[in-house]
């Protein structure tokens, strides 16, 4: 099967914020809340919502950001300029609920369908039930408020705006927030996620670790990280229970095996300490982001 979407040009803060996405047990979605504050460069970013975000939400956001790419990158993105005069554009910007300095920022719309999004993410094609799962995830992402503060200036928006959809035809229009839009358009340092790798991963821990490491390690480069740090990417809540810790470490090791299966290289140079190399840029794809700025942190994400 061929796919249209080759990569995601993502905002590093949405990829690296510890606990923004996590592995959820049964019942935790109703019991827990989301309140994560992350410092990225000069920005203090707070993500705040009524429910925690799980790996299903991580995958949907990855797919929507990929769909928002310009047409030459396989996406169908529509830029919502601050000065847009179209009625639909003005409505979508209003629904994005921009606050303070964010009012002047451009936004983007991911245009497509529930079926296209499900297909590009590698979901089984089971029609209505799958579409409901996608819609539920979009609504959870819409409910998350984001407040960015830098040097006393503040921006406020949601991860996603309210969306326009047609259940009969399955059509979908979803607005991305200005920070995501700038990453998609190459106007800010961004994280590149390979959609081939995204589709190939099978487990929640592997997907969480993959996004975090992709936000930290540039293509073709390697970094060192401890096994317990990888565990924290999946389960941000600490545990002192030795049996739980042992199980988490075993699961993280299996997740590393999944990374190997999609082309990453891992080496345990000391007990519980790993050197991880990300695959190099695909030379067959001339649209790799060599001309755009990239995120390049010098410390492991928390």
C-alpha positions as CSV (number, residue, x, y, z in Angstrom):
1,X,0.0,0.0,0.0
2,X,1.3,3.4,-0.9
3,X,1.0,6.4,1.4
4,X,0.9,10.2,0.7
5,X,2.4,11.5,4.0
6,X,6.1,11.0,4.3
7,X,6.9,13.0,7.4
8,X,5.7,15.2,10.2
9,X,7.2,18.6,10.8
10,X,6.4,19.0,14.4
11,X,6.9,21.5,17.2
12,X,9.6,20.2,19.6
13,X,7.7,21.4,22.7
14,X,4.7,19.3,21.8
15,X,7.1,16.3,21.3
16,X,9.3,16.8,24.4
17,X,7.0,18.0,27.2
18,X,7.2,15.3,29.8
19,X,3.9,13.8,30.6
20,X,2.0,15.6,27.8
21,X,1.3,12.1,26.3
22,X,1.5,9.0,28.4
23,X,0.6,5.3,28.6
24,X,-2.8,5.2,30.3
25,X,-4.3,2.3,32.4
26,X,-8.0,1.6,32.3
27,X,-9.9,4.2,34.2
28,X,-7.1,6.8,34.4
29,X,-8.6,8.9,31.6
30,X,-11.6,9.7,33.8
31,X,-9.7,10.0,37.0
32,X,-6.7,12.1,36.0
33,X,-6.3,15.7,34.7
34,X,-3.7,17.2,32.5
35,X,-1.4,19.9,33.8
36,X,2.1,20.0,32.4
37,X,4.5,22.9,32.3
38,X,7.6,22.6,30.2
39,X,10.5,25.0,29.6
40,X,11.7,25.0,26.0
41,X,14.4,27.5,25.2
42,X,13.1,30.9,26.4
43,X,9.5,29.7,26.5
44,X,7.6,28.5,29.5
45,X,4.7,26.4,28.1
46,X,1.7,25.1,30.1
47,X,-0.6,22.4,28.7
48,X,-3.8,22.2,30.7
49,X,-6.8,20.1,30.1
50,X,-9.7,18.1,31.7
51,X,-8.3,14.7,30.7
52,X,-4.8,13.2,30.2
53,X,-3.6,12.6,26.7
54,X,-2.7,9.0,25.7
55,X,-0.9,7.4,22.8
56,X,-4.0,7.4,20.7
57,X,-4.0,11.2,21.0
58,X,-0.3,11.4,20.2
59,X,-0.9,9.5,17.0
60,X,-3.8,11.6,15.9
61,X,-1.9,14.8,16.4
62,X,1.0,13.4,14.5
63,X,-1.3,12.6,11.6
64,X,-3.0,15.9,11.6
65,X,0.2,17.8,11.6
66,X,1.4,15.7,8.7
67,X,-1.8,16.3,6.8
68,X,-1.3,20.1,7.3
69,X,1.9,20.0,5.3
70,X,1.9,21.9,2.0
71,X,0.7,20.0,-1.0
72,X,4.3,19.2,-2.3
73,X,4.9,17.3,0.9
74,X,1.8,15.1,0.5
75,X,-0.4,17.1,2.8
76,X,-3.4,19.4,2.1
77,X,-2.6,22.3,4.5
78,X,-4.4,25.6,4.3
79,X,-2.8,28.7,5.9
80,X,-5.1,30.9,8.0
81,X,-3.6,34.3,7.8
82,X,-4.4,36.9,10.5
83,X,-5.9,39.1,7.9
84,X,-8.0,36.4,6.2
85,X,-11.2,37.7,4.7
86,X,-13.0,34.4,4.0
87,X,-16.0,33.6,6.2
88,X,-14.8,30.0,6.8
89,X,-11.3,31.2,7.6
90,X,-12.5,33.8,10.1
91,X,-14.8,31.2,11.7
92,X,-11.9,28.7,12.1
93,X,-9.6,31.4,13.6
94,X,-12.4,32.4,16.0
95,X,-12.8,28.8,17.1
96,X,-9.1,28.5,17.7
97,X,-9.6,30.7,20.7
98,X,-6.4,32.7,20.3
99,X,-5.4,35.0,23.2
100,X,-3.0,37.9,23.7
101,X,0.0,38.0,21.3
102,X,-1.3,34.8,19.5
103,X,-4.1,36.8,17.9
104,X,-1.6,38.2,15.4
105,X,-0.1,34.7,14.5
106,X,-1.0,32.7,11.4
107,X,-2.7,29.3,11.9
108,X,-3.1,26.3,9.6
109,X,-5.9,23.9,8.7
110,X,-5.4,20.2,8.1
111,X,-7.8,19.3,5.3
112,X,-8.7,15.7,4.6
113,X,-11.0,12.9,5.8
114,X,-11.4,10.5,8.7
115,X,-10.6,7.7,6.3
116,X,-7.4,9.3,5.0
117,X,-6.2,10.1,8.5
118,X,-6.8,6.5,9.6
119,X,-5.1,5.1,6.6
120,X,-2.0,7.3,6.9
121,X,-1.6,6.2,10.5
122,X,-1.9,2.5,9.6
123,X,-5.2,1.9,11.4
124,X,-7.4,-1.0,10.4
125,X,-10.2,0.1,8.1
126,X,-13.2,-0.6,10.2
127,X,-15.2,2.4,9.2
128,X,-17.6,4.1,11.7
129,X,-16.0,2.8,15.0
130,X,-12.6,4.0,13.9
131,X,-13.9,7.4,12.9
132,X,-15.5,7.7,16.3
133,X,-12.2,7.0,18.0
134,X,-10.5,9.6,15.8
135,X,-13.2,12.2,16.6
136,X,-13.0,11.5,20.3
137,X,-9.3,12.1,20.2
138,X,-9.6,15.3,18.2
139,X,-12.1,16.6,20.9
140,X,-9.7,15.7,23.7
141,X,-6.9,17.6,21.9
142,X,-9.3,20.6,21.3
143,X,-10.0,20.7,25.0
144,X,-6.3,21.3,25.9
145,X,-5.3,24.9,26.5
146,X,-1.8,26.1,25.9
147,X,-0.2,29.2,27.5
148,X,3.2,30.2,26.3
149,X,5.2,32.9,28.2
150,X,8.4,34.5,27.1
151,X,10.0,37.7,28.6
152,X,6.7,38.7,30.1
153,X,4.7,38.3,26.9
154,X,2.0,35.6,26.8
155,X,0.2,33.7,24.1
156,X,-2.8,31.5,24.7
157,X,-4.5,29.0,22.4
158,X,-5.7,25.4,22.2
159,X,-3.7,22.5,20.7
160,X,-6.5,22.3,18.1
161,X,-9.5,24.5,17.3
162,X,-12.9,23.2,17.1
163,X,-13.2,21.3,13.9
164,X,-15.5,21.1,10.9
165,X,-16.5,17.6,9.8
166,X,-19.2,15.9,7.7
167,X,-20.1,12.5,9.2
168,X,-21.9,11.4,6.0
169,X,-18.9,12.0,3.7
170,X,-16.2,11.7,6.4
171,X,-14.7,15.1,5.5
172,X,-12.5,16.8,8.1
173,X,-11.0,20.3,8.6
174,X,-9.0,20.8,11.8
175,X,-7.1,24.0,12.7
176,X,-3.6,23.7,14.2
177,X,-2.4,26.3,16.8
178,X,0.1,29.0,15.7
179,X,3.1,27.2,17.2
180,X,2.4,24.0,15.3
181,X,1.7,26.1,12.2
182,X,5.1,27.8,12.4
183,X,6.8,24.4,12.7
184,X,4.9,23.0,9.7
185,X,5.8,26.1,7.6
186,X,9.5,25.9,8.6
187,X,9.3,29.2,10.4
188,X,10.6,27.9,13.7
189,X,12.9,25.1,14.8
190,X,11.0,21.9,14.4
191,X,11.2,18.1,14.9
192,X,10.9,15.8,12.0
193,X,9.1,12.5,12.5
194,X,9.4,9.8,9.7
195,X,5.9,8.6,8.9
196,X,7.2,5.2,7.8
197,X,8.6,4.7,11.3
198,X,5.4,6.0,12.9
199,X,3.3,3.5,11.0
200,X,5.6,0.6,11.6
201,X,5.7,0.9,15.4
202,X,3.4,-1.5,17.2
203,X,3.3,-0.6,20.9
204,X,2.4,2.4,23.0
205,X,5.8,2.5,24.8
206,X,7.7,2.4,21.5
207,X,5.6,5.2,20.0
208,X,6.1,7.5,23.1
209,X,9.9,6.8,23.2
210,X,10.1,7.3,19.4
211,X,8.5,10.8,19.5
212,X,10.7,11.9,22.4
213,X,13.9,10.7,20.9
214,X,13.0,12.1,17.5
215,X,12.6,15.5,19.2
216,X,16.0,15.2,20.8
217,X,18.3,13.4,18.3
218,X,18.9,14.8,14.8
219,X,18.8,12.5,11.8
220,X,22.1,10.6,11.5
221,X,23.2,11.6,15.0
222,X,23.5,9.7,18.3
223,X,22.9,10.5,21.9
224,X,23.3,8.7,25.2
225,X,20.4,8.1,27.6
226,X,19.7,6.0,30.6
227,X,17.1,3.2,30.6
228,X,15.2,4.8,33.5
229,X,14.9,8.1,31.5
230,X,13.3,6.1,28.7
231,X,10.9,4.6,31.3
232,X,9.9,8.2,32.3
233,X,9.0,9.0,28.7
234,X,6.3,6.3,29.0
235,X,5.3,6.6,32.7
236,X,6.0,10.1,34.1
237,X,4.9,9.1,37.5
238,X,7.8,7.8,39.6
239,X,7.6,4.5,41.4
240,X,9.7,2.9,44.2
241,X,8.0,-0.5,43.8
242,X,10.9,-2.8,42.6
243,X,8.5,-5.1,40.7
244,X,6.9,-2.2,38.9
245,X,10.3,-0.7,38.1
246,X,11.6,-4.0,36.8
247,X,8.5,-4.4,34.5
248,X,8.9,-0.9,33.2
249,X,12.6,-1.5,32.4
250,X,11.7,-4.7,30.6
251,X,9.1,-2.9,28.6
252,X,11.5,-0.1,27.7
253,X,14.0,-2.6,26.4
254,X,11.4,-4.2,24.2
255,X,10.5,-0.7,22.9
256,X,14.2,-0.3,21.9
257,X,13.9,-3.5,19.9
258,X,11.1,-1.9,18.0
259,X,13.3,1.1,17.2
260,X,15.9,-1.3,15.9
261,X,13.3,-2.8,13.6
262,X,12.6,0.6,11.9
263,X,16.3,1.4,11.4
264,X,17.6,2.9,14.6
265,X,20.8,1.7,16.2
266,X,21.0,1.1,20.0
267,X,24.1,0.0,22.0
268,X,24.1,-0.7,25.8
269,X,27.6,0.7,26.6
270,X,27.1,0.2,30.3
271,X,24.3,-1.5,32.4
272,X,21.2,0.5,31.9
273,X,22.9,3.1,29.8
274,X,22.3,3.3,26.0
275,X,23.8,5.1,23.0
276,X,21.0,5.5,20.4
277,X,21.6,6.5,16.8
278,X,18.8,7.8,14.7
279,X,18.7,6.8,11.0
280,X,20.2,9.3,8.5
281,X,18.1,11.4,6.2
282,X,16.5,9.6,3.3
283,X,18.6,10.7,0.4
284,X,15.9,9.7,-2.0
285,X,13.6,12.4,-0.7
286,X,14.8,15.8,-1.9
287,X,12.4,17.5,0.4
288,X,14.2,16.6,3.6
289,X,14.5,19.7,5.8
290,X,18.2,20.6,5.3
291,X,17.2,24.1,4.4
292,X,15.1,24.6,7.5
293,X,16.1,25.2,11.1
294,X,15.8,22.2,13.5
295,X,15.6,21.7,17.2
296,X,18.9,20.7,18.6
297,X,18.9,20.4,22.4
298,X,22.2,19.7,24.2
299,X,20.6,18.0,27.2
300,X,18.4,14.9,27.4
301,X,14.7,15.8,27.7
302,X,13.4,15.3,31.2
